[in-house]
Amino acid sequence: MADTRMLDPAYWRQRAEETRAKADGFRVSHGEREKLLKVALEYDQLAERAEQWRRDFKSPLTEMAAS
């Protein structure tokens, strides 16, 4: 069975939010914080791609992820 979370923009946005919270909440060096914020940005980009996939490819998997 496919993991439909990968097609869900909300999944990626949640990951981005959690990563930003880690960057803000943990005592990490400036470099580590910047790396975490970069990862969060990449999760945001994945959310945008998931939205695009949903618009472009209406398949049974994307419809399952929407429900």
Secondary structure, DSSP 8 states (H G I E B T S, - for coil): ---GGGG-HHHHHHHHHHHHHHHHHS---HHHHHHHHHHHHHHHHHHHHHHHHHHH---HHHHHHH-
